[in-house]
Amino acid sequence: MVTLGHYRQNLVLSGGSLMKVIPLGPRATALVQACDFWTEPRTVAAVEANLRSAGHTEEDVSGAVELLLEPGYLVDPAIDFGTRYARPHLYYSMHGVDPGAVQARLSSSHVVILGCGGIGNFVAPSLATAGVGRLSLVDADRIELSNLTRQFMFTEADVGDSKIAVLADQLRKRHGGAEIDTFSLNIASEADLDQLPACDLIIVSADTPSVLLNWVNRYAHRVATPFLPIAYIEDIATWGPFVIPGATACFDCVVQVAELPTDASDQRDQMARVNARYQAPSNGPTNMVSSGLATLDALRYLGGFGAVQSVDARIGLWLDRTEFEQQRYVRDPSCPTCSPG
């Protein structure tokens, strides 16, 4: 699974995180020949013999073969490019893992999506079409005309209908083998979370009430279930922290968001009145960015490949200048939610 090209007197092997740049010369020539010969299923011994027959030195033979044996460069010849998951399997191969094993883990996974609006509309189809076996959609809202600018699984004909009912129907059309169930819940208290089904991961894309993430954090630790918040702050696409109870910092370990004053001052009441009138300036591209990056982290965790980027981190992409920022989370041994005591 490689590409080759010349750039400024160098041989460029592949791209992205697999890219290697080798100065033109005997080693590069041997590498090109090895890649060409290995476009068909071959043993290592056969490739080495082919390079030796062309007069390459043992050093160049071993160097070329050792490089291509690094994770990501060779592809299982059993991959059928006409199947549903062929292209994702190439992606998993980049990480040096067995694509079939990744797919099996995804197909046995169950994800609860808490909030099926702007974020959920991107996350749900991404997970379903990736082969996640079961999705539980949680939302009590109905589709409004104003949703259609960013909730692209809905149409004008759906206005007034249940979000989760329409979304579930659309998901089944895209992956008939996925199990989709719906829960029309308005999470108004921490106790309401007890109505959620047991699962492997909770994705939180709902934004009300303001203490929802604190509730989910406590619930997740009580039932030992990881969760991943996905959101946006005005024009910043955000996701994380990816919380794994018992293994990572939790949402309560570090306060990273502004809160109302704790006293009963006039200023607290004034702030509460101002905040109650707030309406988020949401748009499709911002939702897509946070949803896409977060969904990749969810697939990494569920499928067991790559590194989950948002573990112990809340990551934001500032879209006004395309810069990433991270807020780090560190376990607090005295945290009332996740500390052993």
C-alpha positions as CSV (number, residue, x, y, z in Angstrom):
1,M,0.0,0.0,0.0
2,V,2.6,2.5,-1.1
3,T,3.0,5.3,-3.6
4,L,6.4,6.5,-5.0
5,G,7.7,9.7,-6.5
6,H,10.7,12.0,-6.8
7,Y,11.0,15.3,-5.0
8,R,14.2,17.4,-5.0
9,Q,16.6,14.5,-5.5
10,N,14.8,12.3,-3.1
11,L,12.6,9.3,-3.4
12,V,9.3,9.8,-1.5
13,L,7.6,6.7,-0.2
14,S,3.9,7.0,0.6
15,G,2.4,10.0,2.4
16,G,0.9,11.0,5.6
17,S,2.3,9.4,8.7
18,L,3.8,6.7,6.6
19,M,5.9,9.0,4.4
20,K,9.6,8.3,4.2
21,V,12.1,10.4,2.2
22,I,15.2,8.6,0.9
23,P,18.0,10.3,-1.0
24,L,18.3,9.1,-4.6
25,G,20.9,6.4,-5.0
26,P,21.3,2.6,-4.7
27,R,19.1,2.2,-1.6
28,A,16.3,4.1,-3.3
29,T,16.6,2.1,-6.5
30,A,16.4,-1.1,-4.5
31,L,13.4,0.1,-2.7
32,V,11.5,1.0,-5.9
33,Q,12.3,-2.5,-7.3
34,A,11.1,-4.1,-4.1
35,C,7.9,-2.2,-4.2
36,D,7.3,-3.1,-7.8
37,F,8.0,-6.8,-7.2
38,W,5.8,-6.8,-4.1
39,T,2.7,-5.6,-6.0
40,E,1.9,-9.3,-6.1
41,P,1.8,-11.6,-3.1
42,R,5.4,-12.6,-2.4
43,T,7.5,-14.1,0.4
44,V,10.3,-12.0,2.0
45,A,12.8,-14.5,0.7
46,A,11.5,-14.1,-2.9
47,V,11.8,-10.3,-2.7
48,E,15.3,-10.5,-1.4
49,A,16.3,-13.0,-4.1
50,N,14.8,-10.7,-6.8
51,L,16.8,-7.8,-5.5
52,R,20.0,-9.8,-5.3
53,S,19.5,-11.0,-8.8
54,A,19.5,-7.4,-10.0
55,G,22.9,-6.8,-8.4
56,H,21.9,-4.9,-5.2
57,T,24.2,-5.1,-2.2
58,E,23.1,-7.1,0.9
59,E,23.0,-3.8,2.8
60,D,20.5,-2.3,0.3
61,V,18.5,-5.5,0.0
62,S,18.0,-5.7,3.8
63,G,17.4,-1.9,4.1
64,A,14.6,-2.0,1.5
65,V,13.0,-5.1,2.9
66,E,13.2,-4.0,6.5
67,L,11.6,-0.6,5.7
68,L,8.7,-2.2,3.8
69,L,8.1,-4.7,6.7
70,E,7.4,-1.8,9.0
71,P,3.7,-1.5,10.0
72,G,1.5,0.0,7.3
73,Y,3.3,-0.6,4.0
74,L,2.2,-4.2,3.2
75,V,-1.4,-5.1,2.7
76,D,-3.1,-8.4,3.3
77,P,-3.8,-9.8,-0.2
78,A,-7.1,-11.2,1.1
79,I,-8.6,-7.7,1.2
80,D,-11.4,-7.7,-1.3
81,F,-11.7,-4.2,-2.8
82,G,-15.3,-4.8,-3.8
83,T,-16.6,-5.2,-0.3
84,R,-18.2,-2.6,1.9
85,Y,-15.2,-2.1,4.3
86,A,-12.3,-2.4,1.9
87,R,-11.1,1.2,2.1
88,P,-11.4,1.4,5.9
89,H,-9.5,-1.8,6.1
90,L,-6.6,-0.1,4.2
91,Y,-6.7,2.6,6.8
92,Y,-6.5,0.2,9.7
93,S,-3.6,-1.6,7.9
94,M,-1.7,1.7,8.0
95,H,-1.6,1.3,11.8
96,G,-0.1,-2.2,11.6
97,V,-3.2,-4.0,12.9
98,D,-5.4,-6.8,11.5
99,P,-8.3,-5.1,9.7
100,G,-10.5,-8.0,10.2
101,A,-10.0,-7.9,14.0
102,V,-10.7,-4.1,14.0
103,Q,-13.9,-4.7,12.1
104,A,-15.0,-7.5,14.4
105,R,-14.5,-5.2,17.4
106,L,-16.5,-2.5,15.8
107,S,-19.4,-4.8,14.8
108,S,-19.6,-6.0,18.4
109,S,-19.6,-2.5,19.9
110,H,-22.6,-0.5,21.2
111,V,-22.6,3.3,21.3
112,V,-25.1,5.6,22.9
113,I,-25.4,9.0,21.2
114,L,-26.8,11.5,23.7
115,G,-28.1,14.3,21.5
116,C,-29.0,13.8,17.9
117,G,-28.9,17.4,16.5
118,G,-26.0,19.1,14.7
119,I,-23.3,16.8,16.1
120,G,-25.4,13.6,16.3
121,N,-26.3,14.0,12.6
122,F,-22.7,13.5,11.6
123,V,-21.5,11.1,14.3
124,A,-24.4,8.6,13.9
125,P,-24.0,7.9,10.2
126,S,-20.2,7.9,10.5
127,L,-20.4,5.2,13.1
128,A,-23.1,3.2,11.5
129,T,-21.4,3.1,8.1
130,A,-18.1,2.2,9.7
131,G,-19.8,-0.9,11.0
132,V,-20.5,-0.2,14.6
133,G,-23.0,-3.0,15.5
134,R,-25.5,-1.1,17.7
135,L,-26.4,2.6,18.1
136,S,-28.8,3.9,20.7
137,L,-30.1,7.4,19.8
138,V,-31.2,9.6,22.7
139,D,-33.1,12.8,22.1
140,A,-36.6,14.2,22.8
141,D,-36.7,17.0,20.2
142,R,-38.6,17.4,17.0
143,I,-37.1,18.7,13.8
144,E,-37.4,22.4,13.2
145,L,-36.9,24.3,10.0
146,S,-33.8,26.0,11.5
147,N,-32.2,22.6,12.0
148,L,-31.8,22.0,8.3
149,T,-28.8,24.3,7.9
150,R,-26.6,21.8,9.7
151,Q,-28.6,18.6,10.4
152,F,-28.2,17.0,7.0
153,M,-29.9,13.7,7.7
154,F,-33.2,15.6,7.9
155,T,-35.3,17.2,5.0
156,E,-38.0,19.8,4.8
157,A,-40.6,17.0,4.7
158,D,-39.4,15.9,8.1
159,V,-40.1,19.2,9.9
160,G,-42.2,18.4,13.0
161,D,-41.2,14.8,13.2
162,S,-39.1,13.1,15.9
163,K,-35.4,13.6,15.4
164,I,-34.5,10.1,16.6
165,A,-37.2,8.4,14.5
166,V,-36.1,10.1,11.3
167,L,-32.4,9.6,12.0
168,A,-32.9,5.9,12.8
169,D,-34.7,5.4,9.5
170,Q,-31.9,7.1,7.6
171,L,-29.3,5.0,9.3
172,R,-31.1,1.8,8.5
173,K,-31.1,2.8,4.8
174,R,-27.3,3.3,4.9
175,H,-26.5,0.1,6.9
176,G,-29.3,-2.5,7.1
177,G,-27.2,-4.7,9.3
178,A,-26.8,-2.2,12.1
179,E,-29.0,-2.4,15.1
180,I,-30.6,1.0,15.8
181,D,-32.8,1.8,18.8
182,T,-34.2,5.0,20.1
183,F,-34.9,6.6,23.4
184,S,-37.1,9.7,23.6
185,L,-35.6,11.1,26.8
186,N,-35.2,14.7,28.0
187,I,-32.3,14.5,30.5
188,A,-33.6,16.9,33.2
189,S,-31.8,15.3,36.1
190,E,-28.9,13.0,36.8
191,A,-31.3,10.2,37.6
192,D,-32.7,10.3,34.1
193,L,-29.4,8.8,32.9
194,D,-30.3,5.6,34.6
195,Q,-32.7,5.0,31.7
196,L,-29.8,4.6,29.2
197,P,-28.9,1.1,28.1
198,A,-25.6,-0.5,29.0
199,C,-23.0,0.2,26.3
200,D,-19.3,0.4,25.4
201,L,-19.2,4.2,24.9
202,I,-21.4,7.2,25.5
203,I,-21.0,10.1,23.0
204,V,-22.4,13.4,24.5
205,S,-23.4,16.0,22.0
206,A,-26.3,17.5,23.8
207,D,-25.6,20.9,25.3
208,T,-28.3,21.3,27.9
209,P,-28.6,21.6,30.8
210,S,-25.3,23.3,31.6
211,V,-24.4,20.6,34.2
212,L,-25.0,17.7,31.8
213,L,-21.3,16.7,31.5
214,N,-21.0,16.6,35.3
215,W,-24.0,14.3,35.5
216,V,-22.7,12.1,32.7
217,N,-19.3,12.0,34.3
218,R,-20.6,10.7,37.6
219,Y,-23.0,8.3,35.9
220,A,-20.1,7.0,33.7
221,H,-18.0,6.3,36.7
222,R,-20.9,4.6,38.5
223,V,-21.5,2.2,35.6
224,A,-17.9,2.0,34.4
225,T,-18.5,3.2,30.9
226,P,-16.3,5.6,28.9
227,F,-17.7,8.8,27.4
228,L,-16.7,11.4,24.9
229,P,-18.0,14.9,24.7
230,I,-18.3,16.6,21.3
231,A,-19.2,20.2,20.9
232,Y,-18.4,23.7,19.6
233,I,-17.7,27.0,21.4
234,E,-18.9,29.7,19.0
235,D,-16.4,29.1,16.1
236,I,-14.1,26.6,17.9
237,A,-14.7,22.9,17.1
238,T,-14.1,20.9,20.3
239,W,-14.0,17.3,21.5
240,G,-12.8,15.6,24.6
241,P,-11.8,14.8,27.2
242,F,-12.2,11.1,26.4
243,V,-12.9,9.8,29.8
244,I,-12.2,6.1,30.6
245,P,-13.3,5.4,34.2
246,G,-10.4,4.0,36.2
247,A,-7.8,4.8,33.5
248,T,-7.9,8.5,32.8
249,A,-8.6,11.8,34.5
250,C,-12.3,12.6,34.7
251,F,-14.3,15.6,33.8
252,D,-14.4,16.8,37.4
253,C,-10.7,16.5,38.0
254,V,-10.0,19.9,36.4
255,V,-12.4,22.8,36.0
256,Q,-11.9,24.1,32.4
257,V,-15.1,26.0,31.9
258,A,-16.5,29.3,33.2
259,E,-19.2,28.9,35.9
260,L,-21.7,31.1,37.7
261,P,-20.5,32.6,41.0
262,T,-21.3,30.3,43.9
263,D,-22.7,33.1,46.1
264,A,-26.2,34.4,45.9
265,S,-25.2,37.8,44.7
266,D,-27.1,40.0,42.3
267,Q,-24.3,39.4,39.7
268,R,-25.1,35.7,39.8
269,D,-28.8,36.4,39.0
270,Q,-27.8,38.8,36.3
271,M,-25.5,36.3,34.7
272,A,-28.1,33.6,34.8
273,R,-30.7,35.8,33.1
274,V,-28.1,36.7,30.4
275,N,-27.1,33.1,29.9
276,A,-30.7,32.0,29.6
277,R,-31.1,34.1,26.5
278,Y,-28.0,32.7,24.8
279,Q,-28.4,30.9,21.4
280,A,-25.3,29.1,20.0
281,P,-24.1,30.4,16.6
282,S,-24.1,26.9,15.1
283,N,-23.2,26.0,11.5
284,G,-22.6,22.9,9.5
285,P,-18.8,23.2,8.9
286,T,-18.1,23.7,12.6
287,N,-20.2,20.7,13.5
288,M,-18.6,18.6,10.8
289,V,-15.0,19.4,12.0
290,S,-15.6,18.5,15.7
291,S,-17.8,15.5,14.7
292,G,-15.3,14.0,12.3
293,L,-12.2,14.4,14.5
294,A,-14.1,13.0,17.6
295,T,-15.6,10.1,15.6
296,L,-12.1,9.0,14.6
297,D,-11.2,8.9,18.3
298,A,-14.3,6.8,19.0
299,L,-13.4,4.4,16.2
300,R,-9.8,4.2,17.5
301,Y,-11.0,3.3,20.9
302,L,-13.7,0.8,19.8
303,G,-11.6,-0.8,17.1
304,G,-8.3,-0.9,19.0
305,F,-6.1,0.9,16.5
306,G,-4.0,4.1,16.7
307,A,-3.9,6.5,19.6
308,V,-7.0,8.2,21.0
309,Q,-6.0,11.9,20.8
310,S,-8.5,13.3,23.3
311,V,-7.5,11.1,26.2
312,D,-6.9,13.5,29.1
313,A,-7.4,16.4,26.7
314,R,-10.1,18.7,25.6
315,I,-9.0,19.7,22.0
316,G,-10.2,22.7,20.2
317,L,-9.7,23.8,16.6
318,W,-10.0,27.6,16.3
319,L,-11.6,28.0,12.9
320,D,-10.9,31.7,12.6
321,R,-7.2,30.9,12.3
322,T,-7.0,27.1,11.9
323,E,-5.0,26.5,15.1
324,F,-5.3,23.7,17.6
325,E,-5.4,24.2,21.4
326,Q,-5.4,21.6,24.1
327,Q,-6.7,21.8,27.7
328,R,-5.0,19.0,29.6
329,Y,-6.7,16.9,32.2
330,V,-4.7,15.4,35.1
331,R,-6.1,13.0,37.6
332,D,-6.8,14.6,40.9
333,P,-6.2,12.2,43.8
334,S,-8.9,14.0,45.8
335,C,-11.5,14.2,43.0
336,P,-14.9,13.4,44.6
337,T,-16.0,11.6,41.4
338,C,-13.0,9.4,40.4
339,S,-10.6,9.2,43.4
340,P,-10.4,5.7,45.0
341,G,-11.2,7.2,48.4
